[in-house]
Amino acid sequence: MKIENLYGRQLVSPKIDNNLGESRSAFQDGICQRCNQKVVAPLPNDAFYCRACLTLGRVSSLDNLVSLPEPNHFSGKVTLSWTGTLTHQQQKVSEDLLTTLALHREHLVWAVTGAGKTEMLFPLIYRALQQKLRVGIVAPRVDVIVELSPRLHAAFAQTDMVTLYGEQTDCYRYTQLVLATTHQLLKFREAFDVLIIDEVDSFPFAGNDMLTHAVNNAVKVCHTMVYLTATPTRQLRKRINKGLPVSYLPLRFHQHLLPEIQLARLNKWRKKLPKKFQKQLSHLVESNKRFLIFVPKVADLKPVHDTINRWFPKMRGDFVHANDKRRQEKVKSMSNEEVQYLVTTTILERGVTFPGINVIILGADDEMFTENALVQIAGRVGRKSDCPTGLVLAYVEHVTLKVKAAQRQIIRLNRLGEKLRESM
């Protein structure tokens, strides 16, 4: 192993091997020092291992955690290849973030879906890389990381970067810029000077003690932390009231408003999808419009897809869920416009951009769809400047409070966006 691959890392090593880095016991008082959880399972001879972080490889009472301090062995020579321009509103947020970097503090960016959060980060990342700081950009969901990776590679083409998530084939290497899922932070220790957490309100990060520990353990004592979200949690809103610095952006980068959620009744749709639904799809099919159909449960995917396939046998489509082995392939096919539609669970509620997309939500009143999830789903529509509008249609059996709350949240954000446009 290259010694530099231990800088800021937190790796598992058998206690009998003392040749690697600085080591400490993997458990203290039965608590796993990698994930800070006390969820163990027995091994022979009174040994035990942690079940909470088993997906990252087993860590047992027979192991040490090894690492070396992050030395910031970087040149500071960096080129920002991105040639776009920020809107006036985006520029203001970007300047706020540069101030946050100088003050080594935390900052929340509360911006509507499609506001261009990634582009607003570029000046911050550029400045940090110039200062030889190590930068981590993380998100809870793989789809977000997969979409961010090529955009960051293009923007910082001459900066070595590694992308880490569960199914990636690239091996870890020591780089100044790291893009990863939040679970991967369990393998870092005091590594990052700057840590940016995208979709901070998203499952599985929000409310997860293990991942909160991973974040706190992965940053240096003196650090800058940036949170990004379009739908902040109640806890984040409380922190704003207590003084957490925040930048608001209620307007999309192309200056258009969020698409509002339309409601329609659809009873007992799991038993048989009615002609009413078929007629709605016909309008999209005949006009060659692309669409996503969100369903509450994995068990709903195939029946809905099979029915659509029977109605429109010449139209190409597919279905996808979190544990689908072809998940990335299917999402890429949708991005490349190789298929006209996907039936999906909430895994595609955020972090993905499909050109010219429309959205239909089946069973929007189901408990699986939270208020914030519905807002995020609506935000998949109209994200491109050449197609800034589209259909967001939620089918319900009963109009619930959370469905109405999602509608009101979008209307409220649009009012703020209209005021911002008028003030320009």
C-alpha positions as CSV (number, residue, x, y, z in Angstrom):
1,M,0.0,0.0,0.0
2,K,1.2,3.5,-0.8
3,I,1.8,5.4,2.4
4,E,-0.1,8.4,1.0
5,N,-3.3,6.3,0.8
6,L,-3.4,6.4,4.6
7,Y,-3.5,10.2,4.8
8,G,-6.8,11.1,6.4
9,R,-8.1,7.5,5.9
10,Q,-9.6,5.2,8.6
11,L,-8.8,1.6,7.5
12,V,-9.2,-1.7,9.3
13,S,-6.1,-3.7,10.1
14,P,-5.6,-6.9,12.2
15,K,-4.0,-6.1,15.6
16,I,-1.1,-8.5,14.8
17,D,-0.1,-6.2,11.9
18,N,1.7,-3.2,13.3
19,N,3.3,-2.0,10.1
20,L,0.6,0.4,9.0
21,G,0.2,4.0,10.1
22,E,-1.0,5.1,13.5
23,S,-3.4,2.6,15.1
24,R,-6.1,2.6,17.7
25,S,-8.5,-0.1,18.9
26,A,-11.5,-0.6,16.7
27,F,-13.8,-0.9,19.8
28,Q,-14.0,1.0,23.1
29,D,-16.5,-0.2,25.7
30,G,-18.2,-2.2,22.9
31,I,-18.7,0.8,20.7
32,C,-17.4,0.7,17.2
33,Q,-14.9,3.5,16.6
34,R,-15.6,3.5,12.9
35,C,-19.3,4.2,13.1
36,N,-19.9,5.0,16.8
37,Q,-22.6,2.3,17.1
38,K,-23.0,-0.5,19.6
39,V,-24.6,-3.2,17.4
40,V,-22.3,-6.2,17.6
41,A,-22.5,-9.9,16.7
42,P,-20.4,-12.7,18.3
43,L,-17.3,-14.4,16.9
44,P,-15.4,-17.4,18.4
45,N,-13.3,-16.9,21.5
46,D,-15.3,-14.0,22.9
47,A,-14.5,-11.8,19.9
48,F,-17.2,-9.8,18.1
49,Y,-17.8,-7.6,15.1
50,C,-19.9,-4.5,14.2
51,R,-23.1,-5.2,12.3
52,A,-24.0,-1.5,11.8
53,C,-21.2,-0.8,9.3
54,L,-20.7,-4.3,7.9
55,T,-21.5,-3.1,4.3
56,L,-18.1,-1.3,4.3
57,G,-16.2,-4.5,5.3
58,R,-16.1,-6.3,8.7
59,V,-14.4,-4.5,11.6
60,S,-14.0,-6.7,14.7
61,S,-12.6,-6.6,18.2
62,L,-9.5,-8.3,16.7
63,D,-8.8,-5.2,14.6
64,N,-7.3,-1.8,14.8
65,L,-8.2,1.3,12.9
66,V,-5.2,2.8,11.2
67,S,-4.6,6.2,9.6
68,L,-2.0,8.9,9.1
69,P,-2.6,12.7,9.5
70,E,-3.7,14.6,6.4
71,P,-0.6,16.6,5.3
72,N,-2.1,18.6,2.4
73,H,0.6,17.5,0.0
74,F,-0.9,19.5,-2.9
75,S,0.6,22.0,-5.4
76,G,-2.2,24.6,-5.3
77,K,-2.1,24.8,-9.0
78,V,-5.6,24.5,-10.3
79,T,-7.6,25.4,-13.4
80,L,-11.3,26.0,-13.5
81,S,-12.4,24.7,-16.9
82,W,-16.0,25.7,-16.5
83,T,-16.8,28.6,-18.9
84,G,-20.4,29.4,-17.9
85,T,-21.6,32.4,-16.0
86,L,-23.5,32.7,-12.8
87,T,-26.7,34.7,-12.5
88,H,-26.8,37.7,-10.2
89,Q,-28.6,35.6,-7.5
90,Q,-26.1,32.7,-7.9
91,Q,-23.2,35.1,-7.7
92,K,-24.5,36.4,-4.4
93,V,-24.7,32.8,-3.0
94,S,-21.2,32.0,-4.3
95,E,-19.8,35.1,-2.6
96,D,-21.5,34.0,0.7
97,L,-19.7,30.7,0.4
98,L,-16.3,32.3,-0.1
99,T,-16.9,34.3,3.0
100,T,-17.7,31.1,4.8
101,L,-14.5,29.5,3.6
102,A,-12.5,32.4,5.0
103,L,-14.2,32.2,8.4
104,H,-14.0,28.4,8.6
105,R,-17.6,28.0,9.6
106,E,-20.8,26.1,8.6
107,H,-23.3,27.4,6.0
108,L,-26.6,26.3,4.5
109,V,-27.5,26.9,0.9
110,W,-31.4,26.7,0.7
111,A,-32.1,26.8,-3.1
112,V,-35.0,25.4,-5.1
113,T,-34.4,22.4,-7.3
114,G,-32.9,23.5,-10.6
115,A,-31.3,26.6,-9.0
116,G,-27.8,25.5,-10.2
117,K,-26.3,24.6,-6.8
118,T,-23.4,22.7,-8.4
119,E,-22.3,25.7,-10.4
120,M,-22.5,28.0,-7.4
121,L,-20.0,25.8,-5.7
122,F,-17.3,26.1,-8.4
123,P,-15.7,29.3,-7.0
124,L,-15.6,27.9,-3.5
125,I,-14.0,24.7,-4.7
126,Y,-11.5,26.6,-6.9
127,R,-10.4,28.9,-4.0
128,A,-10.0,25.9,-1.6
129,L,-7.9,24.0,-4.1
130,Q,-5.7,27.0,-4.7
131,Q,-5.2,27.2,-0.9
132,K,-4.0,23.5,-0.9
133,L,-7.1,22.5,1.1
134,R,-8.6,19.0,0.7
135,V,-12.2,19.1,-0.4
136,G,-14.8,16.5,0.0
137,I,-18.2,16.6,-1.8
138,V,-20.7,14.0,-0.6
139,A,-24.3,13.0,-1.0
140,P,-26.5,10.3,0.5
141,R,-27.5,8.8,-2.8
142,V,-25.5,7.0,-5.5
143,D,-27.5,8.6,-8.3
144,V,-26.5,12.1,-7.2
145,I,-22.8,11.1,-7.1
146,V,-23.0,9.5,-10.5
147,E,-24.5,12.6,-12.0
148,L,-22.1,15.0,-10.2
149,S,-18.9,13.1,-11.2
150,P,-18.7,14.1,-14.9
151,R,-19.6,17.7,-14.2
152,L,-16.9,18.1,-11.6
153,H,-14.4,16.3,-13.9
154,A,-15.3,18.7,-16.6
155,A,-15.0,21.8,-14.4
156,F,-11.7,20.8,-12.8
157,A,-10.2,18.8,-15.6
158,Q,-6.6,19.2,-14.5
159,T,-7.3,18.3,-10.8
160,D,-6.9,14.7,-9.8
161,M,-10.2,13.4,-8.3
162,V,-11.6,10.1,-7.0
163,T,-15.2,9.1,-6.9
164,L,-16.3,6.6,-4.2
165,Y,-19.5,4.7,-3.8
166,G,-20.5,1.1,-3.1
167,E,-20.4,-0.3,-6.7
168,Q,-17.7,1.7,-8.3
169,T,-14.7,-0.2,-9.8
170,D,-12.0,2.5,-9.3
171,C,-9.6,1.9,-6.4
172,Y,-9.1,4.6,-3.8
173,R,-6.1,6.9,-4.3
174,Y,-5.0,10.0,-2.5
175,T,-6.4,13.0,-4.2
176,Q,-7.1,16.6,-3.3
177,L,-10.8,16.4,-4.5
178,V,-13.0,13.6,-3.3
179,L,-16.6,12.8,-4.4
180,A,-18.4,10.2,-2.4
181,T,-21.6,8.9,-0.9
182,T,-21.9,9.8,2.8
183,H,-21.3,6.2,3.9
184,Q,-17.8,6.4,2.4
185,L,-16.9,9.0,5.0
186,L,-16.7,6.1,7.6
187,K,-13.4,5.4,5.9
188,F,-12.0,8.8,6.6
189,R,-10.6,10.5,9.7
190,E,-9.8,14.2,10.0
191,A,-9.2,14.3,6.2
192,F,-11.1,17.3,4.9
193,D,-10.6,21.0,5.3
194,V,-13.8,21.6,3.3
195,L,-16.8,19.3,3.3
196,I,-19.9,19.9,1.1
197,I,-22.9,17.8,1.8
198,D,-25.5,17.8,-1.0
199,E,-29.1,16.8,-0.5
200,V,-28.5,17.0,3.3
201,D,-32.2,16.3,4.0
202,S,-32.2,13.1,2.1
203,F,-32.5,9.5,3.2
204,P,-30.4,7.8,4.5
205,F,-28.4,10.8,5.9
206,A,-31.2,12.8,7.6
207,G,-31.6,11.7,11.2
208,N,-28.9,9.0,10.9
209,D,-26.6,9.1,13.9
210,M,-24.0,6.9,12.2
211,L,-23.6,9.1,9.2
212,T,-23.6,12.2,11.4
213,H,-20.7,10.7,13.3
214,A,-19.0,9.9,10.0
215,V,-19.2,13.5,8.9
216,N,-17.9,14.9,12.2
217,N,-15.1,12.4,12.2
218,A,-14.1,13.0,8.6
219,V,-13.4,16.8,8.9
220,K,-10.4,18.5,10.6
221,V,-10.8,20.4,13.8
222,C,-10.6,23.6,11.7
223,H,-12.9,23.1,8.8
224,T,-15.6,24.6,6.5
225,M,-18.9,22.7,6.2
226,V,-21.5,23.5,3.5
227,Y,-25.0,22.0,3.5
228,L,-27.1,22.0,0.3
229,T,-30.8,21.4,0.1
230,A,-34.0,22.5,-1.6
231,T,-36.2,21.1,1.2
232,P,-34.5,21.6,4.6
233,T,-35.5,19.4,7.5
234,R,-37.2,20.8,10.6
235,Q,-33.9,20.4,12.5
236,L,-32.1,22.5,9.9
237,R,-34.8,25.2,10.1
238,K,-34.3,25.3,13.9
239,R,-30.6,25.7,13.4
240,I,-31.3,28.7,11.1
241,N,-33.3,30.3,13.8
242,K,-30.4,29.7,16.2
243,G,-27.9,31.5,13.9
244,L,-26.7,29.0,11.2
245,P,-25.7,31.2,8.3
246,V,-27.9,30.6,5.3
247,S,-28.2,31.7,1.7
248,Y,-31.6,31.6,0.0
249,L,-32.3,31.2,-3.7
250,P,-36.0,30.7,-4.5
251,L,-35.5,31.0,-8.3
252,R,-34.2,28.5,-10.8
253,F,-31.1,29.4,-12.9
254,H,-33.2,30.0,-16.0
255,Q,-35.4,32.4,-14.0
256,H,-38.6,30.3,-14.5
257,L,-40.7,29.1,-11.5
258,L,-41.1,25.6,-10.1
259,P,-43.9,23.5,-11.8
260,E,-46.9,23.3,-9.5
261,I,-48.5,19.9,-8.6
262,Q,-51.8,19.2,-10.2
263,L,-54.1,16.7,-8.4
264,A,-56.4,14.0,-9.8
265,R,-58.4,11.2,-8.2
266,L,-57.6,7.6,-9.1
267,N,-59.2,4.9,-6.9
268,K,-57.9,1.3,-6.4
269,W,-55.3,1.8,-9.1
270,R,-53.3,-1.3,-7.9
271,K,-56.2,-3.6,-8.9
272,K,-56.5,-2.2,-12.4
273,L,-55.1,1.0,-14.0
274,P,-58.2,2.8,-15.4
275,K,-58.8,4.2,-18.9
276,K,-58.5,7.7,-17.3
277,F,-54.8,6.9,-16.7
278,Q,-54.3,5.4,-20.1
279,K,-55.8,8.6,-21.7
280,Q,-53.4,10.8,-19.8
281,L,-50.4,8.7,-21.0
282,S,-51.8,8.8,-24.6
283,H,-51.4,12.6,-24.6
284,L,-47.7,12.2,-23.6
285,V,-47.0,9.4,-26.0
286,E,-48.7,11.1,-29.0
287,S,-46.7,14.3,-28.4
288,N,-43.5,12.2,-28.0
289,K,-43.0,13.6,-24.5
290,R,-40.8,11.8,-22.0
291,F,-41.9,11.0,-18.5
292,L,-41.3,9.4,-15.1
293,I,-43.9,7.5,-13.2
294,F,-43.3,7.4,-9.5
295,V,-44.9,4.6,-7.4
296,P,-44.8,4.1,-3.7
297,K,-43.4,0.5,-3.5
298,V,-41.1,-1.8,-5.4
299,A,-44.0,-4.3,-5.8
300,D,-45.9,-1.7,-7.8
301,L,-43.1,-1.3,-10.5
302,K,-43.6,-4.3,-12.7
303,P,-47.4,-4.4,-12.8
304,V,-47.5,-0.7,-13.8
305,H,-44.7,-1.2,-16.4
306,D,-46.4,-4.3,-17.8
307,T,-49.7,-2.5,-18.2
308,I,-48.1,0.4,-20.0
309,N,-46.2,-2.0,-22.2
310,R,-49.5,-3.7,-23.1
311,W,-51.1,-0.3,-23.9
312,F,-48.2,1.1,-25.9
313,P,-46.2,-1.9,-27.2
314,K,-44.0,0.2,-29.5
315,M,-42.9,2.6,-26.8
316,R,-39.6,1.9,-25.1
317,G,-39.6,2.1,-21.3
318,D,-38.3,0.4,-18.2
319,F,-38.6,0.3,-14.4
320,V,-36.0,0.8,-11.7
321,H,-35.5,0.6,-7.9
322,A,-32.7,1.0,-5.3
323,N,-31.5,-2.6,-5.4
324,D,-31.8,-3.0,-9.2
325,K,-28.5,-4.5,-10.4
326,R,-29.0,-2.5,-13.7
327,R,-29.9,0.7,-11.9
328,Q,-27.1,2.9,-13.2
329,E,-27.5,1.5,-16.7
330,K,-31.2,2.2,-16.8
331,V,-30.8,5.8,-15.4
332,K,-28.1,6.4,-18.1
333,S,-30.5,5.1,-20.8
334,M,-33.1,7.6,-19.6
335,S,-30.5,10.4,-19.6
336,N,-29.4,9.5,-23.1
337,E,-33.0,9.6,-24.3
338,E,-32.8,5.9,-25.3
339,V,-36.1,5.2,-23.5
340,Q,-39.2,7.4,-23.3
341,Y,-40.2,6.6,-19.7
342,L,-39.2,5.0,-16.4
343,V,-41.4,3.7,-13.7
344,T,-39.5,4.3,-10.5
345,T,-39.6,4.5,-6.7
346,T,-38.4,7.5,-4.8
347,I,-34.8,6.8,-5.6
348,L,-35.1,9.2,-8.5
349,E,-36.9,11.9,-6.5
350,R,-33.7,14.0,-6.4
351,G,-30.2,14.4,-7.8
352,V,-31.0,13.5,-11.4
353,T,-31.7,15.7,-14.4
354,F,-33.5,14.3,-17.5
355,P,-34.1,16.7,-20.4
356,G,-37.7,17.5,-21.3
357,I,-39.2,15.3,-18.6
358,N,-42.8,15.1,-17.2
359,V,-43.8,13.5,-14.0
360,I,-46.8,11.4,-12.9
361,I,-47.1,10.2,-9.3
362,L,-49.3,7.2,-8.6
363,G,-50.6,7.0,-5.1
364,A,-49.2,10.3,-4.0
365,D,-51.2,10.0,-0.8
366,D,-49.3,6.9,0.2
367,E,-47.2,7.2,3.4
368,M,-44.0,6.6,1.3
369,F,-44.3,10.0,-0.2
370,T,-43.4,12.7,2.3
371,E,-44.1,16.4,1.7
372,N,-40.5,17.1,0.9
373,A,-40.3,14.0,-1.4
374,L,-43.3,15.3,-3.4
375,V,-41.6,18.7,-3.8
376,Q,-38.4,17.1,-4.9
377,I,-40.2,14.9,-7.4
378,A,-41.9,18.0,-8.9
379,G,-38.5,19.5,-9.1
380,R,-37.4,16.9,-11.7
381,V,-39.5,18.9,-14.3
382,G,-38.4,22.0,-16.1
383,R,-34.7,21.9,-15.1
384,K,-33.4,22.9,-18.5
385,S,-33.6,26.4,-20.0
386,D,-34.8,25.1,-23.4
387,C,-37.7,23.2,-21.7
388,P,-38.4,25.1,-18.4
389,T,-42.0,23.8,-17.9
390,G,-43.8,20.5,-17.9
391,L,-46.5,18.3,-16.3
392,V,-46.5,17.3,-12.6
393,L,-49.6,15.2,-12.0
394,A,-50.3,13.5,-8.7
395,Y,-52.9,10.8,-8.6
396,V,-54.5,10.2,-5.1
397,E,-57.4,8.3,-3.6
398,H,-57.7,10.9,-0.8
399,V,-56.3,14.4,-0.7
400,T,-54.0,14.3,2.4
401,L,-52.5,17.1,4.4
402,K,-49.0,16.3,3.2
403,V,-50.1,16.5,-0.5
404,K,-51.7,19.9,0.2
405,A,-48.6,21.0,2.1
406,A,-46.3,20.1,-0.8
407,Q,-48.5,22.2,-3.1
408,R,-48.4,25.1,-0.7
409,Q,-44.6,24.8,-0.3
410,I,-44.1,25.1,-4.1
411,I,-46.6,28.0,-4.3
412,R,-44.8,29.8,-1.4
413,L,-41.4,29.3,-3.1
414,N,-42.8,30.6,-6.4
415,R,-44.1,33.8,-4.7
416,L,-40.6,34.4,-3.4
417,G,-39.2,33.7,-6.8
418,E,-41.6,36.2,-8.4
419,K,-40.6,38.9,-5.9
420,L,-37.0,38.2,-6.7
421,R,-37.6,38.5,-10.4
422,E,-39.5,41.8,-9.9
423,S,-36.6,43.3,-7.9
424,M,-34.0,42.6,-10.6
